[in-house]
Structures are given as C-alpha cells and as structure tokens.
C-alpha cells in the first residue's frame, strides 16, 4: 500500500492521527513516569530511612554499652592505692566480661600515678583467644601526644578516636578523661580508654542491603572510609580523596554536607563508581556517618520496565491507528480519485464516460450520484445546444440567401446607363446586419425622365428587408411616366398602409430628373435632405417639402419641389446610417461633417466621392460597430 | 583500570618480546657479542630515609626501581625510616651510608661533633606551616598570642619557637600528635602542617582551602631548607665518587618522578603497601608534586645545591635559640657534587 501515492487526504489523515496520538501518548507517558518516579522515590526513601535508622540504633546500642565501661573504671582510678598490676587485672577481668571490646587501658598524666613517675600506662587487650597485659609509656612511647589520649585531654570530654590499625585490626578508641578535684581545683589525673574492633561495625553495616546491589558504608568524622564493600578503600581513602581523584567538586560538596548535617539524601552521577542515591545519618555517639548507597537505575528499574511496557503498547497502538486511518482515507479517496478521473474525462468531452460505482449511502456515494446527474444534464444540454446551433446555422444561411436576394434587387452595375451621356449615377449600400432595411432604386420613366428613390425602412433584419422588398416592388409597380413624385409617394403610401399590421414605416426621398432640361422634381416622405453640389457654388442641403413617412397613415398628401440642375451639378442622397453613424464615444457623425467631406471631395467622380465618404465614416467610427445600414446614391447631371 | 584492547596488545608484545629475548640470548652466548652490560663491581650501600615510605621520597624509590643507582655503579638498599629509626643514628652506627635529614637536624648533629657532611640539599624551601580556620578570626601569626597552637616535637619546633620569640607572642603550645585530628575537632586553634602532607590531610577531611589561613615560616624570614642527603666524612674520603654518583642518580630519579608522576606514585604506593601504611593515591600525588615545587623553588638547577645564605640563616637561628654552641664552617659542612 503506497500511502504517499495518494498524497492529500490520506497523508494528512495519517499524519494528523499519528502525530496527535504520539503527542497524547508521550504526555501520558511522561506524567506517568514522573508520578511513579516521585512515588517510588518516596517509598524507597521511607524504606531506606527505616533500614538506616535501625542500623544506627544497633550501632548506637553497642557504642553506648561500650561508653559505660570506662566511665565505671574512672571511679576506680580516682582512688589511689592500686598498683599498676592490680589495675591491669581489673582491666583484663572487665575485658573478659565484655566481648564487644578489644582492649582497655588506663594512662596517667605525668606524676599523677606516683610522684616520681612520668609515664604510667597499663593496657589489657585480646590476643588470639586470650588476653595480654602490658604497661606502656617511655621516652620512646610518649602516649601524652597520641590522639586517643590528647584529644580527650584537650577537648576535656570523652572522645571517640578516628579509626586506626593496630596489628592489622581496625580499631577505634573511646577515651574518657578522669578528673580529681583537689583544693577546689579540678585537674586531670588520667585517661581511661576502651578500644573496640570495627569488625562488628562492618558486620552491621554490610549486612544492610538496599534493593539489589545497594549497600551500607561508614565514614568517620574526617570522612575516612571505615567500612565499605570495597576493602581497598578502607582507611586508604576519604570521601574527599575519592572526589579529588575524580576531580569531582560536587561530590566534595556532598561530603561536606554529609559531615555537616544530621541526615539527608542526595543523588550524584558518580558515587563510588555509580549513579547513586546516598542516604546518610549521623551516629550520635562518635559523630561518624552511616551511608546507604544504591544505584539510581535499580530504584527506577520497575518504573523503567513499566514504561517500556507502556511504550511498546503505545507504539503498537499508534501503528494500528495509523493503519486504520490510512484504510479509512483510502476508502474515501479511492472513489474520489475514480470520480476525479471520470470528471476529467467528461471535461474532455466524453459524456458517455461511466460514473464509478460507489456502494453505501455516504457523502462520497452522494457525490457520485450528483456526478451522474450532472453528466446526464450536461449530455441533454449539449444535445439541445447542438440542435439549436444547427437551427441557428440554418437561419443564418437563409439570412445570407435573403441578403443575396436583397442585394440582387439593387442595381449594382455602374455606370447603369452607359449610353446616356447626360447623366451619371452611382450607389452603394452597406447593410448593418446581413439583411438591411435601406434601399435605393432608379429607372427611366420615359425617354428623358429618371426616377430615383432612397429609402430607409424602420427596423433591421429580415422584417425590414421584406418590407423593403414590398416597398421597392410597389414603387416599381405604381410609378408611370405621367406621375410626379408626390403622387407616387401617395400611391405607395396607401398601398403600404393596407395590411401593415406590423406598423412598419419607410422614410423616402423620391426624385424625377429630366435629363433633357435638368429639371429635378422631388418629394419627401420624412427622409433626410439630400445634398446638392452645384458645379460653381459648392454643396448644400436642398430645401425639402413637407411629407410624412410612408406606411403609417393612409391618404396623406405629399407635395413637390422642383429645382433646375445645371450641367455638372450633383445630387447626393443618403440615409440616416451616414449621419447617425456613431463612434466609440456615442457621438453622431452628423450632417455638417458629411457636407464638409463632400465639399472637400470637389470634382472627384461619383464613385470617388462615395469612397471618400465611406472612408471618413470608417475613420470616424474607429472600430465601433456599424449600427445601421449605410446607403449613398449620387447623381450627376451633365446636360446635353 | 586497563582497557580491554591493551590485553590483546600485550599478548602481541609479549610474543615479540619473547622472540627478541631468544635472539638476544643466542647472540649473547655467541662470544663476539657477549659484552658486560654494567660495571662488574657495584658498590653495595644503604640509604636511610627520615620517615616511612611516601611521596616525599619518590625520587629515591624511582631511581632504585628504574635502575638509576645501578647505572651509576651503586647497589642500593633503601631502609624505611620512622619513629624508631633516626637517620643520624643509622649514619653514626654505619647501618646506612646515606641518610636524608633536615638541614637544621644535620647542623645540630655536626655542632655536637658528628662528622657528617651535606652532599646535596634537595628541598630548598621550608614547607612547614601553621594552619588556622578563618572562622577563628586569626589573620596573622601575631594573632596566635595566648591561643592553643599544636607544634610537632623535635626539630619541627625550632621554627615555631623562633617565630613566636620574634613576634614576642606567647601561644599555649600543645605537642602535636602525628595527625591534625585534634585541630579538626576544634581542640586547638592552630595546627602545624607540612604543606605536602598534613595540609592536604586537612583538605581531604573536607575542609576547603578558602576556609583556612596559612602561615609559612618561609614567608617569615625562617626559610629552613629541609631534606638533604648526608654521609659521614670518612665515607666521603674513601668513596667520593660513590657519594657523587649517588647524588646524580638521586637527582635523575627525582627528574623522572616529577615528569612521570603516575608511574612514580605507583612505585611509591607499592612500597607503602609492602610496609603496611595506609596509601592514598590522591594524597601521594599531592605530596610528590609539592615536593617537586619545594625542590625547584629556586629553579631546576638549584636542586642539590646548598646555598650559604640559607645555611647561615638556619645556623644563626639554632645558635640564637641555644641549640648549638658553635656554627660549623659552611665549607666543612657541604660538599658539592654538581
């Protein structure tokens, strides 16, 4: 299963599920870890405290027992009268009764035992299974300057000595100063000392076990290692030399704290070679410290095991969750991708593309069904569109035919009367749509008289064109040689009004030019006034008689005007497609501009004038679409 | 601790070594190559040190262990000193030909008529000092007036007594046991210490240096050069070359010890364990390095030299205190082997 192939929903779902569950999981695990760590620390702390307290109590009970012995003996030596031998026997018999002690000694201050005796000391100690008594003190054995003696004397209180070796036995001595009050003054007469072997200390301390490999140790007031499972450390090292060897100032500070405080707990990364917790308690009698050390990793073994369990479960859970999310995402994205492929195919135009089957009734299924509906609608729409387009194409082709017919109705061969030298005619019609409503016509009524018409049917397109055809046909049919333009207009108007239900109308200019005389008679049916260009006077609009547009009201009267044309004069008729041509700013071309163009044209021939006007119109419109048919009809009278 | 891979290396070396040994012994027995490696007659002699084995004497143990004495024609046995073995007695009785001693001790012995001579002054600066806790408020030696001060017995007490006399103060003097324990328990206000020994013991009992004030006698015009090498005049007359060879070998030993402290401490500790005294590596390292400082306090070339100025100062102080009746002539007392 390639999840990255379906990047997007599947990947996002996978990532967000996995990441959020990892986050939740890690949070739970951490809080669990810290909670249980704290709990374990406290539990083990209590446990160790109880062990250490019971050990200290054991040590204390022995030490306290030992401390009583010299105190009892002190009373004896205060009274004079004993010989050293008698004192020695007393020491030995005391020793015999107290298994826990190694030796007992009494030593006197100079001249205190006898006035002439500088040194006086007697010592009874164990040797093998028996006891041995010896006296001590000489110039080579000045006991006054030994720790056990000197400390009790100078401190003026009982003192436990630092541990020391005597004949390979590790001992510590408890020395009690004995005073006598003489003449109101208290002064020292000697020291009673008891030596204890520290072996039994080791037994007590080393028998205390904490967790699997935790152990007890004992350090003296100076930090000297007195008991430790590593016997090489005993008496050779102090807490501080170990710190110094490790260049570990933090351990040194821990040592100082241990010697300063009554009890406490510290953790250090390197205590006697391990990351360990250290519990310590002061032994009140001799001011030594009992230490309990155990590796931190053991303390947290259970927690670590638990955490590994939780972690494995969590990781398996997260993997399952991830797989599930991928499967779900696949279930969604697979049909979606198929739908997307289909949509693309439909987009490319294949409306017969099959919509993929989606089982179920979920959103994806709904989407698939909507897709089907969309495709069907599209198909229907496209087929309708095809039909409509075909119809439109047919109409367009018909319109084009109609245009051709219309254009064919107009005379388009110029000059139209090549054998008549007295006149020239030129016309053009530029329809706005395919079929226009403008038209022009001209024909001779008899030998001399030329009838010409310029008309503009209201509206555009096919209706206008049909109406134009009718009008044009009527003009042709109704006009005869004896008629004047106003009569022709009246007759055509009446004919058009009959059955003109569509209320269409036509503006017409109709003139009859006598080619012999140059007389022009004309009538107007609401059309624009044509321009007359006199050969010697320039161009101007001709005066127009009144006259209503035709096709609107029956029996309307029209009147005639007449003017005489001289050879070279020209008449220029046009429709409003010229003067009302618009540019992009919706401004009209206007009759003034037309007049100007005609004036500028000067003595161009008729076709040239028409071309100039058309050119100026195109220039004026500046690509604005042509809104109306444009028609020009020019006639020049040349005379005989 | 030895890394595991070195065991494998050792095996390879052992192989090579054995091979070389076989080859070289084969060559040795082949007459043209059989050359004696050392002088045929080694001078058999003995050295007595002031105290039990410790870093203070590293140079001598190292010179012995590394064969420097043999190289100089001496077959040496080192006798362990201690409370029961005063070096001057050993010299006098002939139990030893060479002895290390303090200059002050030697001058006294000489003044008493013992015909010993100094052939090398090893330690140039006095390391004896007084240590007080800052908390006691004692800032200068003058503040020790009427305070409890513990002083080592014997020649160690000469400088303190001279100082107190100079300062005109009267401390309550307690004869000091071999340990500073009484001081650590607050039984005395000031304790005597050798800079290379007890001072570090105090530090190793958890007292920080910044908690202490220290007064060196050398800073108070009482610089008594300490360890020197002594022989009897007669010995010098008969074996001058042996005496000077001994000095050269010893100085070589010291140079080696100070340049390779760890190896040297191993040698010292081995010796200490044999005698059965508690051995602490950190402490022995401190001792060795400080002894090095004290020996070289006047420069490397001064090792072995006894300066007349120092001699005169010590002799004068001894005379003033009344420990000697006459000041032996310097030229008679010191013979330079350098």
Interface residues (C-beta under 8 A of the other chain):
Chain A: X140 X144 X145 X146 X147 X150 X151 X154 X155 X159 X161 X162 X165 X168 X221 X222 X223 X224 X235 X236 X237 X238 X239 X240 X241 X242 X244 X245 X252 X255 X256 X259
Chain B: X83 X84 X148 X153 X174 X175 X176 X177 X179 X181 X182 X184 X185 X186 X187 X188 X203 X204 X205 X206 X208 X276 X278 X279 X280 X281 X282 X283
